[in-house]
Structures are given as structure tokens and as C-alpha cells.
């Protein structure tokens, strides 16, 4: 597989687990983008949806990542209002020039949102996706692993 990395955002910890599963399948290093906005409780959840819907970015703490030799990037984030979650939006905008011509895959964690809208929102705002998966947070671990394995197969197809 091409040289790559995994970048994720998590609110509840679920995306951290998905990132670990994806890393196990790919061998890619994992990097967390920390959202600096308090999203705890119902008001945090509502604010997350509001920011996602309005196309807002949010302040983040990010790890040092050298993007120069990276060919493939797997993004993992929770679905907020069927849109790009604000911390990922911030990261993508801050590094846009370095991300052009990279291959992107997206694993979105949800509780029932339609995947087509999530994929369309990402591609409309940023880059085409080579692979996409939507994984319901309540799925059994084995199902999540199977979905990630299928996703990784899409990422490496026709490399």
C-alpha cells in the first residue's frame, strides 16, 4: 500500500477505536486532531451540528505531520449534520495546498445518518474520495472490522 496516514477526530472515543482498527489493517500511523471546543452534553452536541451545517471551522490542536511523502490519507470522523465535522474542516483548510493530489478515503461514524449525504458533502467541499465507508457506532466489533477491511481494499484498488 502507498505511504499513508490516518487522521481522526473523536467526540466520544468511537472514532479512536475505528482509527486503531484501520491502522491495524494498513500499518499507517495514526494522528488525532483535537477539537478545542467543548462538545459535552446536549448543548455541545447541538453546537457541533450547527457548526457542521453552517460550514464553520473550529480551533484545533494538531500533531506535527509531515505531508510531503504521504500519498494516501484516511480521514475518520463522526457524522455531524451529514456534513464535514468542523475540526477536520479546519485541518483540511489549513493544509489544503499540501493535500492536493493526495488520495483520500473517509470513514464516517454515525448513528443512522445517510452515508450518501456525508460523502457528497465532503467531495463538494474538498476532494474526491477513493474509498468511503459509513460505520454505525452500534455495530458489533466484527462488523466494523469487516467494513474497514472492505474500505482498505477500495483504497488499494488500482494503485
Long-range contacts (C-beta under 8 A, 24 or more apart in sequence): 1-26, 1-27, 1-72, 1-152, 1-155, 1-156, 1-159, 2-71, 2-72, 2-103, 2-156, 2-159, 3-69, 3-70, 3-71, 3-72, 4-28, 4-70, 4-71, 4-72, 4-73, 4-74, 4-103, 5-29, 5-30, 5-31, 5-65, 5-70, 5-72, 5-73, 5-74, 6-30, 6-31, 6-73, 6-74, 6-75, 6-76, 7-31, 7-32, 7-33, 7-65, 7-73, 7-74, 7-75, 7-76, 7-88, 7-91, 8-32, 8-33, 8-75, 8-76, 8-77, 9-33, 9-34, 9-35, 9-76, 9-77, 9-78, 9-85, 9-87, 9-88, 10-77, 10-78, 11-35, 11-39, 11-44, 11-48, 11-78, 12-78, 12-137, 14-78, 14-109, 14-137, 15-76, 15-77, 15-78, 15-109, 17-144, 18-76, 18-107, 18-109, 18-135, 18-144, 18-148, 19-76, 21-144, 21-145, 21-148, 22-74, 22-76, 22-107, 22-148, 22-151, 22-152, 25-148, 25-149, 25-152, 26-74, 26-152, 26-155, 28-72, 28-74, 31-62, 31-63, 31-65, 32-63, 33-60, 33-61, 33-62, 33-63, 33-87, 33-88, 33-90, 33-91, 34-60, 34-61, 34-62, 34-87, 35-59, 35-60, 35-86, 35-87, 36-60, 36-61, 37-86, 37-87, 48-80, 48-81, 48-85, 48-86, 49-80, 49-81, 50-81, 51-80, 51-86, 52-80, 52-81, 52-83, 52-84, 52-85, 52-86, 53-81, 53-83, 55-83, 55-89, 55-125, 56-86, 56-89, 57-86, 57-87, 57-89, 57-90, 57-93, 58-86, 58-87, 58-89, 58-90, 59-90, 60-87, 60-90, 60-91, 62-91, 62-94, 67-95, 67-98, 67-99, 67-102, 68-98, 70-102, 71-102, 71-103, 72-102, 72-103, 72-104, 72-105, 72-130, 72-155, 73-99, 73-102, 73-103, 73-104, 73-105, 74-104, 74-105, 74-106, 74-107, 74-155, 75-104, 75-105, 75-106, 75-107, 76-106, 76-107, 76-108, 76-109, 77-106, 77-108, 77-109, 78-108, 78-109, 78-110, 79-108, 79-109, 79-110, 79-111, 79-113, 79-118, 79-134, 82-113, 82-114, 82-117, 82-118, 82-121, 83-118, 83-121, 84-121, 84-122, 84-125, 84-126, 89-125, 92-126, 99-127, 100-127, 102-127, 103-130, 103-155, 104-128, 104-129, 104-130, 105-129, 105-130, 105-131, 105-132, 105-151, 105-154, 105-155, 106-131, 106-132, 106-133, 107-132, 107-133, 107-134, 107-135, 107-148, 107-151, 108-132, 108-133, 108-134, 108-135, 109-134, 109-135, 109-136, 109-137, 110-134, 110-135, 110-136, 110-137, 111-136, 111-137, 111-138, 112-136, 130-154, 130-155, 130-157, 131-155
